[in-house]
Structure formats: C-alpha cells, structure tokens
Amino acid sequence: MSRPRILVTRRWPDAVEAALSERFDVTLNQDDAALDLAKLREALLTYDAVLPTVSDKLPASLFDGDTIRTKILGNFGVGFNHIDVASAKAKGIVVTNTPGVLTDCTADIAMLLLLSVARRGGEGERELRAGSWTGWRPTHLVGTKVTGKTVGIIGFGRIGRAFAQRCHFGFGMDVVFYNRSAIDPMEAARYGAMQLQTVEEVLEVSDFVSLHCPGGAENRHLMNAARLSKMKQGAFLINTARGDVVDETALISALEQGTIRGAGLDVYEAEPHVPERLRALDNVVLLPHLGSATEETRTAMGMKVVDNITAFFAGREPPDRVV
C-alpha cells in the first residue's frame, strides 16, 4: 500500500522531520517560507494530511468545494484559532493540536517579559548596545519591584497555573485570577492563587496582568480600551496567549497616554506585522513569538503531531483531537 502523502508547511526540528519521513510520503518546506492561501488550498486538494502552524491561516474559504483530499490537519501548536475548525469539521477533516508539552516554556517566557518590562531590561540593553550608557547613577532606568506585588492571571489552565507557581513561589507575589469555569479553591491554593468572579475585579487589584486564555472569536479583544482603563495606572500587561486577545490599537493608546505603565508582548494581532507605533515605545518589551521556542519543547510538539497522524492513519483515535 502507498504511504499517506503529508505536507509540512514550515521547517520543523530535524528529529521530527526524520520521524515523519520514515512513516509517510512527506513533502518538506525546504525554504521555510510561509505558504499563501492559493498554496494552502492546493495542499488541501493534493495531500492526505496537512501539518500547519500558527503562521498558516486556513479560513472557511479554503474548504469550499467538494474535491478536498485532506483528511487530517495535524496542527503544530496548542492554539488553533488560525484554522476555521467548523469548516474543517463540515468537510469531515480531523483537527489535532499539541497540548501539554509547551506549558513550562511558555510560562517561562511570560515571567521573562514580566521581569524585563518591570526592571526596564529592554531599555537598558538598547542603551548599552548603542554606546549611550554613561555609568551607574541613582536615578538611572528606575523600574518597579516585582517581589510582593499582585499578579492577575486571565485564564487558569495549564500555562496560567505554571505561571502562577513561578510568581508566587519564586517571587512571593500575591496571585488572583479569572477563569470562565470555577476552580476548586484547594486546587487554586496549590499555586498560591485566589479566583475572582470577573475580569474587571482582577484588573482593578493587579500590578501585573498576564493573559493565558485561548484566542479566537470568543476572546477577541478581551482586553479592549474599557478594560485597559480598569487597570491600575502603574500596572503592566503581559501577553503570551494570542495576539487577537488584545485590541492592539487600544493598547498602544493606553501605553502612549500613560493609562498603564508598560507591556510585555510575545504575540501580535497581525503577525509578523508589528505596528510602528508599538515598536517606537520604550515602555514595551517585544519578543517574536518565542513562547515555546526551546529545542526540547519544539521537538516534543512535533512528535505529538507525529503521534496524532500516525494514530489517525492506523485507524485509531488521535490522542489530541480537537474536532
């Protein structure tokens, strides 16, 4: 029997590409250039499986027509709001993701952003590299203390809990959070955290607000102008979730006007585009979507995709099926 034809839309870790090549008839993206909509549509027509990433947009229009060959989308990542899953499901296409394996690394990046923006690390590095540092002085790049402050977490899933653990046990921070469903108080206490009933309650008491909720229509612009105005004037916003969770225009205005003190961002509304007004701000630390970017985690993510599509083509239920 011929092996299933698989398209990998971007370069993946070598070990993962090797595992895929051993099991399937694989086409790799040697140039690592993002595929446009026409190429993604062509892939759906000619491959048994397509393995997309967050940089691949698969809107409803790609699934139109009756000639789609693809039977499974093995997504590289936890979030899948870049895929119109309803349209995929309507075509009988299975969608899988890669939960669990990127929890610690994403929580680490959130902590990096929190510390960097609080202590003005980005500003300091830029100044030093530019040759502008004139030496130590008592009023130079004075930031804000982290230890003992209150951090508010929006979304208390795996990553939100891992972040809470770092904040509370690593830096003695008080932790409050909002989550759509109720969390057992004893479970929350394991992370030194307390659940509040609304997003607004969290915003009003937090010195730092960190977003760990899914992207997509339900949470689009969850942090808008109204909610940003509910934050403390000296507070900081951290986003390692999805770019569309924040109204970027409203955030830029809040940062420019001093409504909040600063932000640390790893994700953006229209990646890889980052607005010039945002890039021009000194009170923001900007990272290029590095949340899961460790060798160990990216390999583990890829191997989860391998497991998912292997199970599917063997007639078994994929372990990480979304639809």
LINQUISUL-V22056 format. One record per residue. N is the residue number from 1. RES is the residue in three letters. NEAR is the number of other ideal C-beta (glycine too) atoms within 10 Angstrom. Layout:
n = <N & N>
res = <RES & RES>
near = <NEAR & NEAR>
This chain:
n = <1 & 2 & 3 & 4 & 5 & 6 & 7 & 8 & 9 & 10 & 11 & 12 & 13 & 14 & 15 & 16 & 17 & 18 & 19 & 20 & 21 & 22 & 23 & 24 & 25 & 26 & 27 & 28 & 29 & 30 & 31 & 32 & 33 & 34 & 35 & 36 & 37 & 38 & 39 & 40 & 41 & 42 & 43 & 44 & 45 & 46 & 47 & 48 & 49 & 50 & 51 & 52 & 53 & 54 & 55 & 56 & 57 & 58 & 59 & 60 & 61 & 62 & 63 & 64 & 65 & 66 & 67 & 68 & 69 & 70 & 71 & 72 & 73 & 74 & 75 & 76 & 77 & 78 & 79 & 80 & 81 & 82 & 83 & 84 & 85 & 86 & 87 & 88 & 89 & 90 & 91 & 92 & 93 & 94 & 95 & 96 & 97 & 98 & 99 & 100 & 101 & 102 & 103 & 104 & 105 & 106 & 107 & 108 & 109 & 110 & 111 & 112 & 113 & 114 & 115 & 116 & 117 & 118 & 119 & 120 & 121 & 122 & 123 & 124 & 125 & 126 & 127 & 128 & 129 & 130 & 131 & 132 & 133 & 134 & 135 & 136 & 137 & 138 & 139 & 140 & 141 & 142 & 143 & 144 & 145 & 146 & 147 & 148 & 149 & 150 & 151 & 152 & 153 & 154 & 155 & 156 & 157 & 158 & 159 & 160 & 161 & 162 & 163 & 164 & 165 & 166 & 167 & 168 & 169 & 170 & 171 & 172 & 173 & 174 & 175 & 176 & 177 & 178 & 179 & 180 & 181 & 182 & 183 & 184 & 185 & 186 & 187 & 188 & 189 & 190 & 191 & 192 & 193 & 194 & 195 & 196 & 197 & 198 & 199 & 200 & 201 & 202 & 203 & 204 & 205 & 206 & 207 & 208 & 209 & 210 & 211 & 212 & 213 & 214 & 215 & 216 & 217 & 218 & 219 & 220 & 221 & 222 & 223 & 224 & 225 & 226 & 227 & 228 & 229 & 230 & 231 & 232 & 233 & 234 & 235 & 236 & 237 & 238 & 239 & 240 & 241 & 242 & 243 & 244 & 245 & 246 & 247 & 248 & 249 & 250 & 251 & 252 & 253 & 254 & 255 & 256 & 257 & 258 & 259 & 260 & 261 & 262 & 263 & 264 & 265 & 266 & 267 & 268 & 269 & 270 & 271 & 272 & 273 & 274 & 275 & 276 & 277 & 278 & 279 & 280 & 281 & 282 & 283 & 284 & 285 & 286 & 287 & 288 & 289 & 290 & 291 & 292 & 293 & 294 & 295 & 296 & 297 & 298 & 299 & 300 & 301 & 302 & 303 & 304 & 305 & 306 & 307 & 308 & 309 & 310 & 311 & 312 & 313 & 314 & 315 & 316 & 317 & 318 & 319 & 320 & 321 & 322 & 323>
res = <MET & SER & ARG & PRO & ARG & ILE & LEU & VAL & THR & ARG & ARG & TRP & PRO & ASP & ALA & VAL & GLU & ALA & ALA & LEU & SER & GLU & ARG & PHE & ASP & VAL & THR & LEU & ASN & GLN & ASP & ASP & ALA & ALA & LEU & ASP & LEU & ALA & LYS & LEU & ARG & GLU & ALA & LEU & LEU & THR & TYR & ASP & ALA & VAL & LEU & PRO & THR & VAL & SER & ASP & LYS & LEU & PRO & ALA & SER & LEU & PHE & ASP & GLY & ASP & THR & ILE & ARG & THR & LYS & ILE & LEU & GLY & ASN & PHE & GLY & VAL & GLY & PHE & ASN & HIS & ILE & ASP & VAL & ALA & SER & ALA & LYS & ALA & LYS & GLY & ILE & VAL & VAL & THR & ASN & THR & PRO & GLY & VAL & LEU & THR & ASP & CYS & THR & ALA & ASP & ILE & ALA & MET & LEU & LEU & LEU & LEU & SER & VAL & ALA & ARG & ARG & GLY & GLY & GLU & GLY & GLU & ARG & GLU & LEU & ARG & ALA & GLY & SER & TRP & THR & GLY & TRP & ARG & PRO & THR & HIS & LEU & VAL & GLY & THR & LYS & VAL & THR & GLY & LYS & THR & VAL & GLY & ILE & ILE & GLY & PHE & GLY & ARG & ILE & GLY & ARG & ALA & PHE & ALA & GLN & ARG & CYS & HIS & PHE & GLY & PHE & GLY & MET & ASP & VAL & VAL & PHE & TYR & ASN & ARG & SER & ALA & ILE & ASP & PRO & MET & GLU & ALA & ALA & ARG & TYR & GLY & ALA & MET & GLN & LEU & GLN & THR & VAL & GLU & GLU & VAL & LEU & GLU & VAL & SER & ASP & PHE & VAL & SER & LEU & HIS & CYS & PRO & GLY & GLY & ALA & GLU & ASN & ARG & HIS & LEU & MET & ASN & ALA & ALA & ARG & LEU & SER & LYS & MET & LYS & GLN & GLY & ALA & PHE & LEU & ILE & ASN & THR & ALA & ARG & GLY & ASP & VAL & VAL & ASP & GLU & THR & ALA & LEU & ILE & SER & ALA & LEU & GLU & GLN & GLY & THR & ILE & ARG & GLY & ALA & GLY & LEU & ASP & VAL & TYR & GLU & ALA & GLU & PRO & HIS & VAL & PRO & GLU & ARG & LEU & ARG & ALA & LEU & ASP & ASN & VAL & VAL & LEU & LEU & PRO & HIS & LEU & GLY & SER & ALA & THR & GLU & GLU & THR & ARG & THR & ALA & MET & GLY & MET & LYS & VAL & VAL & ASP & ASN & ILE & THR & ALA & PHE & PHE & ALA & GLY & ARG & GLU & PRO & PRO & ASP & ARG & VAL & VAL>
near = <3 & 6 & 12 & 18 & 17 & 25 & 22 & 25 & 23 & 18 & 15 & 25 & 17 & 10 & 14 & 22 & 17 & 11 & 20 & 24 & 13 & 10 & 15 & 21 & 13 & 20 & 15 & 16 & 17 & 7 & 8 & 10 & 11 & 15 & 19 & 11 & 13 & 9 & 14 & 20 & 18 & 14 & 24 & 21 & 13 & 15 & 22 & 19 & 27 & 26 & 29 & 25 & 17 & 22 & 15 & 22 & 16 & 26 & 13 & 11 & 11 & 23 & 20 & 12 & 11 & 5 & 8 & 18 & 13 & 23 & 17 & 25 & 26 & 27 & 28 & 24 & 19 & 25 & 17 & 23 & 19 & 21 & 25 & 18 & 18 & 10 & 16 & 24 & 14 & 12 & 15 & 9 & 21 & 20 & 22 & 26 & 22 & 25 & 18 & 12 & 18 & 24 & 19 & 18 & 21 & 24 & 24 & 18 & 24 & 29 & 22 & 19 & 30 & 27 & 15 & 20 & 26 & 21 & 16 & 19 & 17 & 19 & 18 & 15 & 12 & 11 & 16 & 10 & 9 & 8 & 6 & 8 & 12 & 7 & 5 & 6 & 7 & 5 & 5 & 12 & 13 & 8 & 16 & 16 & 10 & 20 & 9 & 10 & 19 & 17 & 29 & 28 & 30 & 26 & 22 & 24 & 16 & 17 & 26 & 28 & 24 & 20 & 31 & 25 & 17 & 20 & 28 & 17 & 12 & 11 & 16 & 12 & 22 & 17 & 26 & 21 & 25 & 22 & 19 & 11 & 6 & 9 & 18 & 9 & 10 & 7 & 12 & 20 & 11 & 12 & 22 & 15 & 28 & 13 & 20 & 18 & 9 & 10 & 17 & 14 & 15 & 23 & 24 & 15 & 16 & 27 & 22 & 27 & 30 & 29 & 24 & 26 & 24 & 16 & 21 & 16 & 7 & 10 & 20 & 15 & 16 & 20 & 27 & 14 & 14 & 10 & 21 & 23 & 13 & 18 & 25 & 18 & 10 & 11 & 25 & 27 & 29 & 29 & 25 & 27 & 27 & 24 & 20 & 20 & 23 & 26 & 20 & 21 & 15 & 18 & 26 & 18 & 14 & 22 & 21 & 13 & 9 & 10 & 18 & 21 & 21 & 25 & 26 & 27 & 23 & 23 & 22 & 20 & 19 & 10 & 14 & 9 & 10 & 17 & 15 & 8 & 13 & 18 & 9 & 10 & 16 & 13 & 16 & 22 & 25 & 16 & 17 & 11 & 17 & 16 & 23 & 24 & 15 & 15 & 9 & 13 & 20 & 20 & 17 & 18 & 25 & 24 & 18 & 26 & 30 & 21 & 17 & 27 & 25 & 17 & 17 & 20 & 18 & 9 & 6 & 9 & 9 & 22 & 11 & 18 & 14 & 18 & 14>
